[in-house]
Amino acid sequence: MASFLIVDPDRNFREALAIALRLDGHAVAGAERADEALAQLERGGQDCCVVDAHLWDADAVLDAAARAGIRTVVTGPYADLLAHAARRHPFAEPMAKPFPAAALT
């Protein structure tokens, strides 16, 4: 199974997504802030990094995940925000909130 890092300041979203992924047998870690996410990315072991586009310093997390060769997903509730993030980070797959956990796998 895959290993996910969910980087989102919204605790409810982060935990709900983590529960759904764990129920499917995946390993999941979470981070509320960019500095926490960057530390986890440095340790390695992730297959996918899910980053909220509203996160302060989301660009640093998205760039670090891409440099590490990790599948990267950028999320958010607004189409224009996701389109902007996709232009800035063409390696990141945009995914509008809400989405089912199965969409990540």
C-alpha positions as a LaTeX table, in Angstrom:
\begin{tabular}{lrrr}
\hline
Residue & $x$ (\AA) & $y$ (\AA) & $z$ (\AA) \\
\hline
Met1 & 0.00 & 0.00 & 0.00 \\
Ala2 & 0.97 & 3.64 & $-0.43$ \\
Ser3 & 2.26 & 6.15 & 2.10 \\
Phe4 & 0.62 & 9.59 & 2.17 \\
Leu5 & 1.58 & 12.93 & 3.69 \\
Ile6 & $-1.44$ & 15.21 & 4.09 \\
Val7 & $-0.49$ & 18.86 & 4.55 \\
Asp8 & $-3.52$ & 20.94 & 5.45 \\
Pro9 & $-4.20$ & 23.52 & 8.16 \\
Asp10 & $-7.78$ & 22.21 & 8.49 \\
Arg11 & $-7.54$ & 19.52 & 11.16 \\
Asn12 & $-10.96$ & 18.06 & 10.36 \\
Phe13 & $-10.13$ & 17.62 & 6.68 \\
Arg14 & $-6.70$ & 16.22 & 7.44 \\
Glu15 & $-7.99$ & 13.68 & 9.95 \\
Ala16 & $-11.04$ & 12.62 & 7.92 \\
Leu17 & $-8.88$ & 11.97 & 4.85 \\
Ala18 & $-6.30$ & 10.14 & 6.98 \\
Ile19 & $-8.97$ & 7.87 & 8.47 \\
Ala20 & $-10.37$ & 7.02 & 5.04 \\
Leu21 & $-6.92$ & 6.21 & 3.66 \\
Arg22 & $-5.96$ & 4.13 & 6.71 \\
Leu23 & $-9.18$ & 2.13 & 6.39 \\
Asp24 & $-7.99$ & 1.21 & 2.89 \\
Gly25 & $-4.66$ & 0.02 & 4.34 \\
His26 & $-2.44$ & 3.01 & 3.54 \\
Ala27 & 0.09 & 4.63 & 5.84 \\
Val28 & $-0.71$ & 8.28 & 6.54 \\
Ala29 & 1.12 & 11.15 & 8.22 \\
Gly30 & $-0.23$ & 14.65 & 8.61 \\
Ala31 & 1.14 & 18.14 & 8.95 \\
Glu32 & $-0.61$ & 21.38 & 9.81 \\
Arg33 & 2.19 & 23.70 & 8.71 \\
Ala34 & 4.78 & 23.84 & 5.95 \\
Asp35 & 7.74 & 23.50 & 8.32 \\
Glu36 & 6.29 & 20.26 & 9.72 \\
Ala37 & 5.73 & 18.93 & 6.21 \\
Leu38 & 9.24 & 19.84 & 5.07 \\
Ala39 & 10.74 & 17.98 & 8.05 \\
Gln40 & 8.70 & 14.89 & 7.21 \\
Leu41 & 9.62 & 15.08 & 3.54 \\
Glu42 & 13.28 & 15.29 & 4.51 \\
Arg43 & 12.93 & 11.99 & 6.42 \\
Gly44 & 11.39 & 10.43 & 3.30 \\
Gly45 & 9.16 & 7.44 & 2.83 \\
Gln46 & 6.15 & 9.11 & 1.19 \\
Asp47 & 4.58 & 8.02 & $-2.06$ \\
Cys48 & 2.13 & 10.92 & $-2.29$ \\
Cys49 & 2.01 & 14.41 & $-0.79$ \\
Val50 & $-1.38$ & 16.16 & $-0.62$ \\
Val51 & $-1.00$ & 19.93 & $-0.07$ \\
Asp52 & $-3.69$ & 22.55 & 0.52 \\
Ala53 & $-3.18$ & 25.49 & $-1.83$ \\
His54 & $-4.14$ & 27.93 & 0.97 \\
Leu55 & $-1.29$ & 26.72 & 3.17 \\
Trp56 & 1.26 & 29.39 & 3.99 \\
Asp57 & 4.43 & 28.41 & 2.07 \\
Ala58 & 2.63 & 25.70 & 0.09 \\
Asp59 & 5.05 & 26.43 & $-2.77$ \\
Ala60 & 8.00 & 25.23 & $-0.69$ \\
Val61 & 6.23 & 21.98 & 0.20 \\
Leu62 & 5.11 & 21.35 & $-3.38$ \\
Asp63 & 8.62 & 22.02 & $-4.70$ \\
Ala64 & 10.27 & 19.79 & $-2.06$ \\
Ala65 & 7.88 & 16.91 & $-2.79$ \\
Ala66 & 8.47 & 17.22 & $-6.53$ \\
Arg67 & 12.26 & 17.28 & $-6.08$ \\
Ala68 & 11.95 & 14.09 & $-4.02$ \\
Gly69 & 10.03 & 12.43 & $-6.85$ \\
Ile70 & 6.86 & 12.11 & $-4.80$ \\
Arg71 & 3.47 & 12.20 & $-6.51$ \\
Thr72 & 2.08 & 15.61 & $-5.57$ \\
Val73 & $-1.54$ & 16.70 & $-5.31$ \\
Val74 & $-2.60$ & 20.28 & $-4.65$ \\
Thr75 & $-6.09$ & 20.76 & $-3.20$ \\
Gly76 & $-8.47$ & 23.60 & $-2.59$ \\
Pro77 & $-12.13$ & 24.53 & $-2.89$ \\
Tyr78 & $-11.83$ & 27.12 & $-5.67$ \\
Ala79 & $-11.22$ & 26.40 & $-9.36$ \\
Asp80 & $-9.27$ & 29.63 & $-9.92$ \\
Leu81 & $-6.97$ & 28.90 & $-6.97$ \\
Leu82 & $-6.29$ & 25.39 & $-8.28$ \\
Ala83 & $-5.67$ & 26.67 & $-11.80$ \\
His84 & $-3.17$ & 29.19 & $-10.44$ \\
Ala85 & $-1.43$ & 26.48 & $-8.38$ \\
Ala86 & $-1.33$ & 24.17 & $-11.43$ \\
Arg87 & 0.34 & 26.90 & $-13.50$ \\
Arg88 & 2.95 & 27.50 & $-10.78$ \\
His89 & 3.49 & 23.78 & $-10.19$ \\
Pro90 & 2.80 & 21.85 & $-13.41$ \\
Phe91 & 3.99 & 18.61 & $-11.75$ \\
Ala92 & 1.22 & 18.83 & $-9.12$ \\
Glu93 & $-2.16$ & 17.30 & $-9.87$ \\
Pro94 & $-4.97$ & 19.72 & $-8.91$ \\
Met95 & $-7.88$ & 18.17 & $-7.03$ \\
Ala96 & $-10.91$ & 20.22 & $-5.94$ \\
Lys97 & $-12.23$ & 19.80 & $-2.40$ \\
Pro98 & $-14.18$ & 17.86 & $-1.42$ \\
Phe99 & $-12.98$ & 14.66 & $-3.04$ \\
Pro100 & $-13.19$ & 10.98 & $-2.07$ \\
Ala101 & $-10.06$ & 9.36 & $-0.64$ \\
Ala102 & $-10.25$ & 6.81 & $-3.45$ \\
Ala103 & $-9.43$ & 9.61 & $-5.92$ \\
Leu104 & $-5.90$ & 9.67 & $-4.47$ \\
Thr105 & $-5.28$ & 5.98 & $-4.95$ \\
\hline
\end{tabular}
